[in-house]
Amino acid sequence: MEALARLQKKVAGKADLLLIASESNIRYVTGVSEVSGVVVIPAHQDPFILTSVMEKPRLANVGMEVLSVGKTGDIQKKKTLLALKEELERRKIRHSTVAVEKKQISASLWEKASRMTKRTVDFTDELARMRMIKQPEEIRNVKVAASIGDAGIRAARESIRAGMTEHELARQIEYEMRRRADWFSFMTIVGSGPNSAIPHHTISDRKIRKDDLVVVDIGAIYKGYCSDITRTMCLKPGPRERSIHAAVLTAQKLAISRAMPGAAAKSVDLAARSFLKKANYVVPHSIGHGIGIDIHELPSISPDSKDVLRPGMVFTVEPGAYIEGYGGVRIEDMILLTHKGRIILTKSPRCL
């Protein structure tokens, strides 16, 4: 409810009310995942939720009034926005200016919301910047999610064998994570040999060889919060494998050393990118990203980022080097910024 109170203060002076309809932002203000409906936050009156009859029981303890919409609902309308209009009029809530998450909802929903008001304001960035600074409860959940990712990497190191397929290794990893996680942050990535040079490789039945570079990129969700960790391993590395791994590891250490409150987020990216460029490697993706309810959030850790790092931010640092047809290396960790500096949340050894 703390997020709700802070949001209501932001709404006041900018709009008469805020409508939240995206699943991730509903999760942010209610604590309940995968809810469909609309959270209505008036600037000066009590918030409430409109949802389906089936969803209403899941929202019983969120600290807001919950109204179901439908034939057997509290408001017997077919459409949620029709029910919303009726409820705003019943409660005498002004809605001349309505704030909506334009970048998070469909174009049709934005258009429908625009019809019920004189002026529509996009509140997407306000919500994103609020979520960028994690509160203590959020940090606790992220830390547990990170520890589950570590358990997955440990399972990968213990299970990997020459001759097993990428799918077989992924199953071992996912079994270990699912014992503690709500679900996975994204589709597990296990890329071996030439497949490790594809940053977003889709798992295949390719058999792992003893001299393959194997990229394992995994994440878990705990109480609605994501983790993300990548390690590269090789059963019998030669000089070439050790060289590329050492370059990426050095680049990551340089980037993490720049991750301090007050620093420009792009400086983290540029530290790793510049080092790898000198080593003749091109990184085809940003060096990191914010993480929380969504796997990709603010701050942006990229060359063109305008974000400034602040305490409470959680983000990844994940440089990589890829050689088409041969293989690649990526090493990724989650970083929490505090008033004292930084904490690396993912604890798995980074050795090859």
N, C-alpha and C positions, 0 to 999 in steps of 0.2 A: 504493500500500500504506500510505501515511501515514494516509489516511482510515480504513483498516481498523483500524490500531493504535489510533487515537484513539477509534473506535467501541467497540472491545473494552473499553477502560478505562471507558467510559460504561455498558456493559452490566453489568460487574462491580458487584455490590451491589444491582442492580435486578432482574436476571433471571438464569436459568441460561444462556440463550442468546437470540440475536436472529435472527429469520428475515426476510430481505429478499427481496421478491417483485416489487416494482414495477420497471418498466424503467428509470425515471430514477434510482432509488436503486441498482439493480444497476450502472448506468453509473457512478455516483459511486464505488463501491468497487472496481470492476474495470477501468474505463476502456474498456469495450466497450459499444457502443450496441445497443439493440433485441434484448436477450437475454431469452429466456423461461426460467424456472427459479427456483431458490431458493438464495440465499447464506446459509449457516448459520454464525453467528458465536457460538461458545460463549464463556462468560465467561473460562474458564481453559484452553482447549485450542485446537488449530489450527483455523482456519476451513476450510470446504470448500464446494463448489458441487455442486448436483444440477441436471442439465439433460438435454435430449434428446440422442440419438445425433448428430443433425444439427448441433446447436449446439456440441457439445464441442470440435471443432477450433478454433473461433473464440476459445476461452478458454484456449488452450494456454500463453499467456505471462502469465497474470494473477498468478502467484505463490501460487496456492492449488491444492490437489488438486481435480480436476474429475471427477465421476462421472456417467456417463450412465445414464438410466433408460429401460427399455423391453425388448421381447422380445430384442433383440440388444445390450442395454446392459450396463454394469458391474453394475447392480442390476436383476434381471429382474422388475420389478414393473410393473403397468399404471399405477398412480397415483404421483405424486411424493411425496405425503404418506405413503403406505404405505412407500415406499423410505426416506423420511426417518426414520420411526419405527424401521425395521429398522437403519438406519445409526447412529442415536443409541444404540440398545441394544448394537450391536456394539462401538462405541467407548467404551461405558460413560460417556456424557455425560448428566448430570442434566438433566431437563427438566420439573421440577415447576412452574417459572415460565418462561413463554416470552413474549418481547417480539415484537410484530408491528406493521407499519405499518397500523393499522386504517383510516386515512383515505385510504390509497393503493391498497388492495386491495378486491376484491369482498366483499360480505357473506357469500357462500357460503364463500369461502376463509377468512375470519375465523372463521366457525362451525366449519369443519373443523379449523382449527388449535387452536381452543378445546377440541375433543374429545380431543386428544392430551395435554393437560396439566391440572394442577389449577388453575392460575391463568394468565390471559393479561393482558399489559400492553401498552398502546398506546404505541409508540415513535415515532409519526409526528412529533411536535413536536421531539423530540430530534434526529432526522435533519434536519428542516427548518432548525433553528437552527445545526447544524453546517455545512450547505451555504450558509447565509447569509454566512459569512465565507470568501471565496475565497482559496485557496492560490496561490503564484506560478505554477504550471503552469496552473491554471484561468484566472488573469488573463491569461496570454499567449494562451490560446485565445480568450478573450472579446475581447481587443484585435484579433485577426485577424478574428473574426466582425464586429466593428464596422467595420473597414476595408472588408469586403466589402459591408456595408450602404451605406457611403459611395459605393462604386463603383456600386451600384444607383441611388442618387440622382443621381449624375453622369450616368448613362445616361439617366435620366428627363429631366433638364434638356436634354441634347443631342438627345433624340429627339422631345420633345413638339411637336406641330404641330396647328394648327386643322384639324378634319376627321377626324383619326384617332380611333379608338374607344378606350375605356378598355382593352379587351382588347389592342389593338395596342400601346398604351404599356406595359402590364404585360409583354407578351412581350419587349419590348426590355430592360426592367429585369431580368427573370428570366434572360434569356440571359447578360447581363453577370455576374450574381451566380453563376450555376451554373458558370461557368468556374473558380471558386475554392472554392465552398462544397460541403459534403457534401450539403446540401439546404436547404430554406427553413424558417424558424422557424414560419411560419404562412402561411395563404393570403394572397397579396399583395392589398393594398387600393389601388385607384385609383378615386377618387370624384370626378366632375366636376360642376360646376354644382350643382343641387339635391342630387345624390347625395353631395356633399362634406359635407352636413349630417347624414349618417348615419354615426356613428362606426365601425360594423362593416359598411360597405357591401360587398355582393357585386358583383364586377366585372360590367359589362354591356357591351352594344354601343352605348351612347350615344356620340355623336360629341362631341368636345371643341370648345368654342367659344373664340374668342380672349379673351373677357371672363369666362370661367369661372374660379372658384376650383377648383383641382384638388389634392385631398389624396392624397399617395402615402405609404402606411404599409407598410414592408417589413422583412424580417429574414432573416438567413442563419445556417446552422449550420456551425460549423467544429470538427472533432474533438469533436463532441458538445455544443458550447456555442453558445448563441443570441445573436443581436443583434436590435435593434429600433430603428428610426429612422423618423421621420415628417417630411416637409416639405410645405408648401403652396406651390403656384406658380400663376401666372396669366400668360398671354401678353401681355395688354394690360389691366393693372389700372387701375381708376378710383378715385376718392376713397373710395368705400365699401369696396372690396376692400383698399385700403391701410390704412384705418382699423381694420378688424377684425384684419388681420394684425399691425398695430403693437400693438394691445391684447394679443393672445396672446403676442407676442414679449416685451413688457414683463413680462407675468405670468410667463413662463418664466424670465426673467433674475432676477426677484425670488425665485422658488422656488429656483433653483440657488444663489443667494447664501446661502440658509438651510442648504444641504446641507454640514454640517461634522460631524466626529466629536464626539459628545457631545450633539448636537441631537436633539430629539424629531422622529421621522419625520413626524408630523402637521403640524409647523410648516412643512415644505416644501410640503405640500398647501395649507395654509391661506393661505400667502403669495400663491400664484397665485389661489386661489379667491376670496379677499377682494378682490383687485384687480379681477378680472373681474366680480364681483358689483356693485362700485361703477360699473363701466362698463356695467351692465345686461345682462350675459351670465351664463347659468347653465351650469355645467359638469356634465354628466350622468354623469361617471365620475370615478374617482380620478385624482389628478394624476401618479401613477407606480406602479411596481411593481418588485420585485426581479427579477433575470434571471440565468440561468446555464444549467444543463442543461435546465431547463424555461423556457418563455417568461414564466411568472408564478411567482415565488418570493417568499420573504421577502427584505428587509423590505417591509412594506406602507406605501405612501406615500399615506395616505388620512386623512380627518378624524378617524376613530375609531381610528387605529393606536396601539398601545402600544409600538411598537418604538423603540429609541434607536439612532441612527446610529453605526456603528463602522468603523474602518479595515478594509479588505478587502471591504466591501460594494459590490456593483454594482447599480444601479437606474436606472430611467428617470425623466425628468421630462417630462410631456406634457400641458400644458394645452391646452384647445380651446374654441372658441366656435362655436355652431351656430345658424343661423336656418332653420327649416323652410321648404322651398319655394324658398329662395334659395341657400344654401350655407354652408360652414363653413371654419374654419381650425384645424389642429392642428400643433403643432411639438413634436417629441420628440427627446431626446438621451439617451445613456447616460452615467452618472456613476460613476466609481470613487473611493471614499474611501481616502485614505492617512493616515499619521500626520501628514503636513504639511498636509493639506487635501483638495482634490478635483481630479480630472482629468476633463475632458469627453472621452470616448472617441470619440464620433462627431464628425467634423471638417467635414462638409458645410456650406457657407454657408446661413444661415437666411433669406436674402432672399426676397422674394416673386417 
